[in-house]
């Protein structure tokens, strides 16, 4: 199922949209987060995509072992 983000331009449009959704028994909720906050989260997720995550000493050792073997090749 898809999710939609709707940007009504005024309170009248907002109330009309809510009425239609209620009449069609489509569940909806108000997003509790401000758009600026959501934008920061999305930017953070973009930065994480290329990140290397090392969770323990073994991961660290393996990571540097792989780097050393790449340099020697």
HURAHU-V265761 format. One line per field, one symbol per residue. ss: DSSP state (H for helix, E for strand, C for the rest). phi: phi as a letter, one per 20 degrees, with the letter a starting at -180 (. if undefined). psi: psi as a letter, one per 20 degrees, with the letter a starting at -180 (. if undefined). Layout:
BEGIN
ss->???
phi->???
psi->???
END
This chain:
BEGIN
ss->CCCCCCCCCCHHHHHHHHHHHHHCCCCCCCCCCCHHHHHHHHHHHHHHHCCCCCCCHHHHHHHHHHHHHHHHC
phi->.eddddcfebfffffffgfffffelefbbeffdfgfffffffffffffgeedddebffgffffffffffffff
psi->qqqqppnqirhggghggggggghjloqrqppiqqhhghggghgghghhhjqpooirhgggghghghgghhhh.
END
